[in-house]
């Protein structure tokens, strides 16, 4: 039972997928909780054969592997039934407006099922969370230090608050054990600047985020047609891409880092 005041059913749903790309990703698990006007709820959950391999790094996050879905129905096989189940429902989720709704609509389109959201109201609980529990400096200062931030946006006040917050964070979280994506215990917070750097900035290549590090700590592109590909490989296979980026609307920092990678790769004999 629920206490939401509804004029039509509200379908909460969550997707597990092969990846974060709306265009390339496919659903591997779908769960829908349909809250009815009379207070009752109906739950439907199913694993889905995505008709493509699930990347290992993605499986390590949600725990669903190729063998788990090889005998499951494809999305297309139950798309019409799902559309009927969601008929007349508004939609709700967590970060759903940015990911789950677009992904679901994309899958329906691939299956040739008309799933119109024009007359549906969309409720994203994450937006409410961020609105009511802000994650700004003032909120952090209140949470960790128990103080109201006076003179906010004054450089000195903000800097002193940040200093106090980091001290309080280390004191609060040091020694707490968590599990990584492989199920191994680790302590994310330690009173060690190198550890804190690795936690908060370890994946930075260029500050604009056009490049990042993969699981092997190799620079890969983080945008466009070469997203996910090793930068060194792209520069070797498509030399003109370097010229395009150097002439393009990218930050000087990005261009500098791209040049560093190009020169390092050339020195190592990977390009020439």
N, C-alpha and C positions, 0 to 999 in steps of 0.2 A: 504493500500500500504506500501511497505518497500523499503529500499535502499541497502539491502545486495546484494552483487554480487554473484550470485549462478549459479552453473552449473547443479545442480539437486535440487529438492525440499528439504527443511530443515524443519523437523517436530519438533516443540517445544512441549514438553508435561510435565504435572505434574500429580502426583498421590496423592490421599488421601487414606490412608490404615487403616487396623485394628490395625497395630502396626509396629514397626521398624524391626522386624525379617524378613529377606528375605525368610527364609524357611517356617515360620509359618504365616506370614502376608498375607492378601488378599486385593485386591483393592476395595474401596467403591466409588470412584469417579475418573474419567479419563477425562482430557481435552487435546486436541491436537490442536495446531495452526500450520497449514501447510503453510509455506511460499513458494510460487511458483517462478519459474525462472523469470516470467514476472512481478513480483512485487506485484501480488495479494496474498491474504491470505484466507484460508478456516479454519473455526473454528468448531470443534465438541466437545461437552461436554456431558457426561452421568454419572449418578449415577449407581452403580453396586451392585447387591446383592452378598455379599461375602460368602453366604451359611454358615455363622458362626456368633456368637454374636460379636458385636463391643464392646470392653471394654469401660466402662463408662469414664475412665480417658482419653481415646483416643478421644471419642466423644466430650468431653469438649474442646479439642484442635481444632478440625476441624468442630465441629457443626453438624456432621452427625450421626444420631442415628438409631437403628435397624428399627424403624417404617418408617424412611425416605427411606429405601432401600428394604423393604420386598417385594414390588411388582415390583422391578426393574429387568432388565435382568441380568443373570449371565454372568461372563466374557466368559465362554465357549460358550455361545449362540451367541456371536457376534465376537469371536476371529478371525475367518476366514475373516470376513468383515473388521475388524480392520487391519489385516495383509495386506489385499489388499489395504486399504487406505494408509498404510505406505510403500507400495511397491516402491522401488527405491528412498526412502527418506534417507537422513542423519538425525541424531537425535540430539536434543539440549534440555538443561534444566538447572536447578540450583541445584547443588549438584547431578546431574543426574547420573554421572558415578559411584558414590558410592551407590546410592539408587534406583532412578527411573528406570534406565536401567536394573539393575539386577532384580528388582522386576517385571518389565514388561516381561522380558525374562522368568522368572520363571513361571509366569501366562500362557504364551503361551505354555510352555512345559507341564504344568498340563493339558492344554486343548488339547494337542496332535497336536498343530500347529507348523510347522517348521518356526521359525522366526530367520533367520541367521543375525548376525550383522557383520560378517567378512568383508563384502564389504561396510559397512556403516561407514562414518566418524562421530565421536561423539564429540560434542562441549558442554563443561560445563562452563556456564557463571560464576559460583562461582569461578572456578579456575582463570579466568581472573580477577575477582574482587579482589581476594586475592593477585594476582601478581601485579596488577596496584595500588591497595590501600592497601599496606601492613599493617598488624596489629602487628607490632613489636614495641619495646620500642622507637626506633628512630622516627617512624611514629606517635606514640602517643604523644611524646614530642613536635613534630612539630605541631600537631593538637591542643593540649590543651594549650601549653605554647608558641607557636609561635617561638620556638627556634630550631636550629639545634643541635643535640647531638654530641658534640665534645668528642673525646677519648672514643668512644663506646667500650664496653666490658672491660673498666676499671671499677673495682668494685665500686670505689667511685663515678665516673661519673654516672654510671648506677643507683646507689642507690640514689644519689641526684636528678636525673631526675625522678625516680619513686616517690620520696617524693613530688616533685613539681607537678607531674601529678595528684596524689591523691588529693592534695589540690585544684587543678584546677577543677577536676571532681566534687568534693563536691560543690564547688562554682557554677559550671555551671548547675548542675542537681538538687540540693537540692530544694525541693518544687514542682518539676514537678510531676503531677498526671498521672498515667497510669492505665490501667485496667488489672486485673489478669485473669486467665483462667476461672473464674466464672463470669466475667463481673463486678466485684466489683472494685471501685476506691482504689488505694493505692499509696504511695509515696516510690518508691524503694530506692531512694538515700536520706539519712539523715546524718547529721553531728554527727554520733553516731557509734562508732566502732562495737558495737554489731550488729547493723542493717547491716553494711557493711559486717561483718562476715557472717551473715545469708544469705545475698545475694550472696556472692562469694564462700563461703566454707561450707554452712550449711548442705550439703548432704554428706560431707566426713566422711567415717568410717575409712577406711585404705587408706594410700596415694597412693597405687598402684591401687586403684579403683576396687579391687576384690569384695568389698562389698559396698553397698550404703544404703540410707534410702528410704523407700517407703512413700506414702502419709500419712501414720499413724505414721511416724517417727520410724519405726521398721527396724532393720538391715535385709537386704536381699542380697542374692548373686547376683553378677553382671556379671557372666560368667558361661559357661558350662551348664551341664544338669540341674542344679538347679537354673538357672538364674531366678530371680524374686521371689524365695521362701524365706520365713523367715529362717534366719540362725539357730535360735533356734529350729525350726521345723525339719530342715534337720539333725541337730546333734542328735536330739531325735530319729528320724525315721531311720537314717542310721549312727550309731556311728562310723563306719569305715571311714566315709568321713573326720572326724576330723584327724584321723591318717594319711590318705592319704595326706591331705594338709600339715600337720606338717612335713612329710617326703619329700614333693614335692619342686619344684623350685619356692617357693613363698618368698616374702620379710619377713624379721624378724618382721617388723611392722605389716604385714598382719597376721602372725602367732600369734603375741602378742594379736592383737585385737580379733582374733578368740578364743583364750584361755580365754580372758576376758568375751566374750559372753557365752562361755561354762560354765565357773565358775559361772557367774551371774545367768544363767538359772538353773544350778544345785542347787544353793542356794535358788532360788525361787520355787524349787520343780518341775520344768518343765521337768527335765531329769530323775530324780531318785525318 
